[in-house]
Amino acid sequence: MNDAQLLEPQSQEGAISFARGFVRSEAFMTLFREGMGLVEQTAAYLDGEGRKESAALPREVALTYATESMRLTTRLMQIASWLLVQRAVAEGEMTAEQARTEHSKVKIGDPMIPPAEHVVARLPERLRELMAHSLRLQARIRHLEEQMSGSAPLPANANPVQDQLASLQARLGLGR
């Protein structure tokens, strides 16, 4: 390993290698099934039981229901898009470069500020469950995306230059 490689926190090749391995793993297929299953469950709920429940809500809660169901649907479409692109890479239908291009078009969005807890508490329980599940799944996928791209954020107090210098000094047996 050369000095330049020692100084890089994670090489691009390492991220690509992780990505290639992950999308072909059983863990990815489990995540894929979970995500696509959540899309199906949500669609069934919103078209069926959810439609009935929303009609019975007071006007101010019905507005929150409409807003949160749109946010939920948007979040799930972003998740489904990400999962489908990853599966296409795993199956050789798309290259990693094509996948990066697709991801630049449809990104996993930043979590939106949720409504106040007392407002959410008035929403139907099943909608709240679907919202919570989708937010957990979104967070997991955002974390995976960071790992796969090699762009995991540094801790707030991290100083990469100092960390690398300390690492090099330790390897060379130099003290401060």
C-alpha atoms as one frame of an Amber mdcrd trajectory, in Angstrom:
protein
   0.000   0.000   0.000   1.454   3.405  -0.920   1.328   6.638   1.123  -1.538
   8.078  -0.943  -3.638   4.997  -0.216  -2.843   5.265   3.509  -4.077   8.846
   3.537  -7.392   8.092   1.832 -10.146   7.331   4.384 -11.845   4.974   1.946
 -11.012   4.484  -1.681 -13.605   4.765  -4.415 -12.762   1.199  -5.405 -13.546
   0.051  -1.851 -16.979   1.661  -2.048 -17.623   0.087  -5.450 -16.437  -3.264
  -4.137 -18.789  -3.020  -1.160 -21.645  -1.997  -3.449 -21.082  -4.910  -5.838
 -20.977  -7.397  -2.996 -23.928  -5.958  -1.138 -26.378  -5.840  -4.035 -25.725
  -9.539  -4.674 -26.191 -10.526  -1.026 -29.108 -12.121   0.784 -29.161  -9.043
   3.052 -29.943  -6.885   0.025 -32.679  -9.256  -1.136 -34.216  -9.130   2.347
 -34.114  -5.322   2.224 -35.566  -5.383  -1.302 -38.472  -7.610  -0.245 -39.120
  -5.461   2.818 -39.145  -2.234   0.806 -41.317  -3.508  -2.012 -43.639  -5.189
   0.488 -44.039  -1.888   2.314 -44.921  -0.192  -0.984 -47.625  -2.813  -1.593
 -48.975  -2.641   1.966 -49.160   1.139   1.824 -50.906   1.180  -1.550 -53.462
  -1.354  -0.318 -54.057   0.638   2.869 -54.389   4.028   1.165 -56.757   2.638
  -1.490 -58.879   0.685   0.977 -59.078   1.017   4.731 -57.171   4.317   4.733
 -59.647   5.927   2.367 -62.496   5.019   4.736 -60.579   6.172   7.809 -59.640
   9.513   6.249 -63.253  10.236   5.334 -64.210   9.942   9.016 -61.540  12.365
  10.263 -62.218  15.947  11.363 -61.251  18.487   8.713 -57.950  19.631  10.344
 -56.826  16.021  10.850 -57.921  15.082   7.322 -55.577  17.780   5.988 -52.683
  16.293   7.972 -53.693  12.820   6.731 -53.554  14.030   3.121 -50.174  15.700
   3.624 -48.623  12.743   5.427 -49.975  10.190   2.960 -48.405  12.204   0.106
 -45.090  12.387   1.973 -45.302   8.651   2.656 -46.004   7.873  -0.994 -43.133
  10.084  -2.179 -40.729   8.518   0.316 -41.739   5.008  -0.753 -41.350   5.797
  -4.453 -37.816   7.053  -3.774 -37.070   3.887  -1.804 -38.540   1.645  -4.520
 -36.533   3.449  -7.194 -33.302   2.998  -5.244 -34.026  -0.686  -4.625 -34.909
  -1.358  -8.265 -31.755   0.334  -9.526 -29.627  -1.678  -7.102 -31.296  -4.909
  -8.186 -30.701  -3.995 -11.847 -26.980  -3.599 -11.075 -26.925  -6.940  -9.249
 -28.564  -8.672 -12.195 -26.207  -7.073 -14.729 -28.953  -5.034 -16.384 -27.205
  -1.779 -15.469 -23.619  -0.763 -14.791 -22.518   0.935 -11.584 -21.970   4.139
 -13.595 -25.515   3.993 -14.983 -26.779   3.441 -11.441 -24.943   6.560 -10.222
 -26.561   8.546 -13.052 -30.000   7.231 -12.090 -29.407   8.025  -8.419 -28.530
  11.603  -9.296 -32.004  11.902 -10.862 -33.957  10.359  -7.992 -32.301  10.637
  -4.616 -33.449   9.359  -1.274 -34.751  12.601   0.165 -33.759  14.143   3.437
 -36.227  13.360   6.181 -38.870  16.069   6.366 -39.820  17.770   9.584 -42.745
  15.763  10.924 -45.874  17.422  12.229 -46.241  17.889  15.978 -46.714  14.682
  17.960 -50.158  15.713  19.176 -51.252  16.093  15.529 -49.743  12.768  14.453
 -51.433  11.085  17.427 -54.821  11.920  15.876 -53.989  10.098  12.622 -55.174
   6.505  12.155 -52.875   3.986  13.832 -52.152   2.057  10.623 -51.011   5.231
   8.810 -48.723   6.063  11.749 -47.244   2.538  11.591 -46.607   2.810   7.848
 -45.050   6.246   8.278 -42.718   5.001  11.031 -41.697   1.907   9.050 -40.969
   3.978   5.939 -38.839   6.445   7.930 -36.790   3.611   9.453 -36.317   2.049
   6.015 -35.350   5.414   4.530 -32.714   5.920   7.240 -31.258   2.450   6.605
 -31.076   3.080   2.862 -29.503   6.518   3.336 -26.857   4.862   5.516 -26.251
   2.148   2.918 -26.033   4.735   0.149 -23.380   6.613   2.120 -21.439   3.386
   2.672 -21.746   2.346  -0.962 -20.651   5.718  -2.302 -17.799   6.056   0.164
 -19.230   9.356   1.377 -20.196   8.478   4.929 -20.279  11.721   6.915 -17.550
  12.356   9.429 -18.443  12.837  13.094 -18.903  16.501  14.012 -15.698  16.582
  16.067 -13.602  14.661  13.514 -10.422  16.153  12.151  -9.339  13.941   9.251
  -5.937  15.607   8.884  -5.075  15.162  12.574  -6.395  11.574  12.496  -4.211
  10.722   9.497  -1.139  12.376  11.010  -1.662  10.476  14.261  -2.067   7.247
  12.304   1.128   7.846  10.332   3.050   8.810  13.462   1.883   5.627  15.196
   2.932   3.514  12.204   6.340   5.167  12.075   6.820   4.934  15.852   7.028
   8.694  16.269   5.718  10.358  19.391   4.552  13.927  19.751
